Amino acid sequence: MFKRNKPSATDRKRELFAQGATQSLLKNDMKNFHSLSQLVLSTGGLRKTASKHSKTTHFEIEILDAQTRKQICIVDKVSPTSTLRDVKHKFHKACPQWCPSRIGLQLEHGGPFLKDYVNIQSIAASSIVTLYFTDLGQQVFLAEYTGPLLIYLIFYMRLTYIYDAKESSRRFRHPVVHLACFCHCLHYARYLLETLFVHKLSEEHTPLKNLIKGCAFYWGFTCWIAYYINHPRYTPPSFGNRQITVSVLNFLICEAGNHFINVVLAHPNHTGNNACFPSPTYNPFTWLFMFVSCPNYTYEIGSWISFTIMTQTLPVGIFALLLSIQMSLWAQKKHKIYLKKFDSYVYRKSAMIPFIL
C-alpha cells in the first residue's frame, strides 16, 4: 500500500494563486466583453443619428441667364421646405440690381415661369437645381414702348381698313406728317434702346402691377394721336414752316438732353460713386442738374410740348398735359427724398421746372 503524501504548504499556495489568477482573468474578460458591447451599441446609435441628419439635405440653385445661358449666381443652402419666393429673395441679396418682383425663373429654357408658392423639393431632381432667369421689368417696358412704335407706323401707312382709300390717294401729305412720324419713332426707339442698354430700373418699382395700366395709356393715346396726324383731312400748323422748324429743333434738343441725363443717372459719375446724388458733368445737356432735381422729366415734357406745337393737334396736347401732371408728382417725390437723404443738397433747387416747380 502506497501512502498518500500530504500536499505541502508551498503547493497549497500555488494552487490558491492559480485559482485566483483564473478568476481574475475571467472577470477581466467579462469586463472587456461588456465594454466592447457598449462600444458597438454606441457606434450603432451614431450611425442612426448620422443617417437621420443625412436625410435633411440642402439644395444648391444654379441660376443662368435665359438668353445667353451664362451663369449669373449660385444660391446655396436652400432648405427643402423653401419656396421659389425665398429663392428670389436670396437671389436679390446676391444681385441687388434685380428686385424679387422683376425676377422670372423657369425650370426649362423657354418654359413657363414658375409661381412663387412652388416648393423647391417638388421641382428638384437632384441636390443641384438649374433655373433660367428673365428680367420681367425689362420685358414690361419693352412691351410698353414697342406698342406705340408699331401702332404709329400702322396709321402712317394709311391702311384701307382705317382710312378711306380714295380719300387717302387724293389728298397730299404735308411734310409735317413725315416729320411727326420721324420724331415719334425716334422718341420710342430711344426708349427701347435705353431700356436695353442704359436704364437700371429702380428696386422699388413693380412693373408687373403696372403693365396693363401702362400699355393702355401709351397704346391708347398713340392710336388717338396717330389717327389725327395721319388722317387725310389733317390740317398743318397755323404758322407754317417757321412753327414746324422751331418745334422740331427744340424736340431734338430735348431728346438729346433726356438721353444724356439718363446716362448720368445710370452710370457712375466723375466722383466714382453711384449717381444717387445727381450732379452735372462737362456735357452742357447735364447742366440742368444745377437748377432741378429731375431734369430727365423736364426734357421729357419739353419733347411732348414741342411735338404738340409741331403737329398742332388736341390729342397730343392732352397727352402732354397728363404726362406733365404725372411726372411732376414723380419729380416732387424724388426731390423730397434728396432733401431728406443729403444734408449738403442745394435747397433752392426745384423739382422739375427751374424756379417754379
PEWOPE-V847890 format. One record per residue. RES is the residue in three letters. NEAR is the number of other ideal C-beta (glycine too) atoms within 8 Angstrom. Layout:
{{RES & NEAR} {RES & NEAR}}
This chain:
{{MET & 2} {PHE & 3} {LYS & 4} {ARG & 4} {ASN & 4} {LYS & 4} {PRO & 6} {SER & 6} {ALA & 5} {THR & 6} {ASP & 8} {ARG & 9} {LYS & 8} {ARG & 8} {GLU & 9} {LEU & 8} {PHE & 8} {ALA & 8} {GLN & 8} {GLY & 8} {ALA & 8} {THR & 8} {GLN & 8} {SER & 8} {LEU & 8} {LEU & 8} {LYS & 8} {ASN & 8} {ASP & 8} {MET & 8} {LYS & 8} {ASN & 8} {PHE & 8} {HIS & 8} {SER & 8} {LEU & 8} {SER & 8} {GLN & 8} {LEU & 8} {VAL & 8} {LEU & 8} {SER & 8} {THR & 8} {GLY & 8} {GLY & 8} {LEU & 8} {ARG & 8} {LYS & 8} {THR & 8} {ALA & 8} {SER & 8} {LYS & 8} {HIS & 7} {SER & 7} {LYS & 6} {THR & 7} {THR & 7} {HIS & 10} {PHE & 14} {GLU & 12} {ILE & 13} {GLU & 10} {ILE & 13} {LEU & 12} {ASP & 10} {ALA & 10} {GLN & 4} {THR & 4} {ARG & 8} {LYS & 6} {GLN & 8} {ILE & 8} {CYS & 8} {ILE & 8} {VAL & 11} {ASP & 7} {LYS & 5} {VAL & 13} {SER & 8} {PRO & 11} {THR & 5} {SER & 10} {THR & 10} {LEU & 12} {ARG & 9} {ASP & 9} {VAL & 15} {LYS & 12} {HIS & 9} {LYS & 10} {PHE & 15} {HIS & 12} {LYS & 6} {ALA & 7} {CYS & 8} {PRO & 6} {GLN & 5} {TRP & 10} {CYS & 11} {PRO & 9} {SER & 11} {ARG & 14} {ILE & 13} {GLY & 10} {LEU & 14} {GLN & 14} {LEU & 8} {GLU & 6} {HIS & 7} {GLY & 5} {GLY & 7} {PRO & 4} {PHE & 8} {LEU & 11} {LYS & 6} {ASP & 8} {TYR & 7} {VAL & 10} {ASN & 10} {ILE & 16} {GLN & 8} {SER & 6} {ILE & 10} {ALA & 10} {ALA & 4} {SER & 5} {SER & 7} {ILE & 7} {VAL & 12} {THR & 7} {LEU & 13} {TYR & 15} {PHE & 13} {THR & 10} {ASP & 10} {LEU & 13} {GLY & 14} {GLN & 11} {GLN & 10} {VAL & 13} {PHE & 13} {LEU & 11} {ALA & 10} {GLU & 12} {TYR & 13} {THR & 10} {GLY & 12} {PRO & 13} {LEU & 12} {LEU & 8} {ILE & 12} {TYR & 15} {LEU & 10} {ILE & 10} {PHE & 14} {TYR & 10} {MET & 6} {ARG & 9} {LEU & 8} {THR & 6} {TYR & 3} {ILE & 8} {TYR & 11} {ASP & 6} {ALA & 7} {LYS & 6} {GLU & 10} {SER & 11} {SER & 6} {ARG & 6} {ARG & 8} {PHE & 3} {ARG & 6} {HIS & 7} {PRO & 7} {VAL & 11} {VAL & 12} {HIS & 8} {LEU & 11} {ALA & 12} {CYS & 13} {PHE & 8} {CYS & 12} {HIS & 13} {CYS & 11} {LEU & 9} {HIS & 11} {TYR & 13} {ALA & 9} {ARG & 11} {TYR & 10} {LEU & 12} {LEU & 9} {GLU & 11} {THR & 12} {LEU & 8} {PHE & 5} {VAL & 10} {HIS & 8} {LYS & 4} {LEU & 10} {SER & 4} {GLU & 7} {GLU & 5} {HIS & 10} {THR & 8} {PRO & 14} {LEU & 10} {LYS & 6} {ASN & 9} {LEU & 11} {ILE & 6} {LYS & 7} {GLY & 11} {CYS & 11} {ALA & 8} {PHE & 8} {TYR & 12} {TRP & 11} {GLY & 8} {PHE & 11} {THR & 12} {CYS & 10} {TRP & 10} {ILE & 14} {ALA & 14} {TYR & 11} {TYR & 11} {ILE & 14} {ASN & 12} {HIS & 8} {PRO & 10} {ARG & 6} {TYR & 11} {THR & 3} {PRO & 8} {PRO & 11} {SER & 5} {PHE & 5} {GLY & 8} {ASN & 5} {ARG & 7} {GLN & 13} {ILE & 14} {THR & 8} {VAL & 9} {SER & 12} {VAL & 12} {LEU & 8} {ASN & 10} {PHE & 13} {LEU & 8} {ILE & 9} {CYS & 13} {GLU & 13} {ALA & 9} {GLY & 13} {ASN & 13} {HIS & 11} {PHE & 11} {ILE & 15} {ASN & 12} {VAL & 9} {VAL & 14} {LEU & 9} {ALA & 9} {HIS & 7} {PRO & 6} {ASN & 12} {HIS & 5} {THR & 5} {GLY & 5} {ASN & 8} {ASN & 5} {ALA & 12} {CYS & 5} {PHE & 8} {PRO & 9} {SER & 9} {PRO & 8} {THR & 8} {TYR & 2} {ASN & 9} {PRO & 4} {PHE & 9} {THR & 12} {TRP & 8} {LEU & 14} {PHE & 12} {MET & 6} {PHE & 9} {VAL & 14} {SER & 12} {CYS & 13} {PRO & 14} {ASN & 10} {TYR & 12} {THR & 12} {TYR & 14} {GLU & 12} {ILE & 13} {GLY & 12} {SER & 13} {TRP & 13} {ILE & 9} {SER & 13} {PHE & 16} {THR & 12} {ILE & 11} {MET & 16} {THR & 11} {GLN & 9} {THR & 11} {LEU & 6} {PRO & 11} {VAL & 13} {GLY & 9} {ILE & 9} {PHE & 12} {ALA & 13} {LEU & 8} {LEU & 8} {LEU & 11} {SER & 10} {ILE & 8} {GLN & 8} {MET & 13} {SER & 12} {LEU & 8} {TRP & 10} {ALA & 15} {GLN & 11} {LYS & 8} {LYS & 11} {HIS & 13} {LYS & 8} {ILE & 8} {TYR & 11} {LEU & 9} {LYS & 5} {LYS & 7} {PHE & 7} {ASP & 3} {SER & 3} {TYR & 10} {VAL & 4} {TYR & 5} {ARG & 3} {LYS & 11} {SER & 12} {ALA & 13} {MET & 14} {ILE & 9} {PRO & 7} {PHE & 5} {ILE & 5} {LEU & 8}}
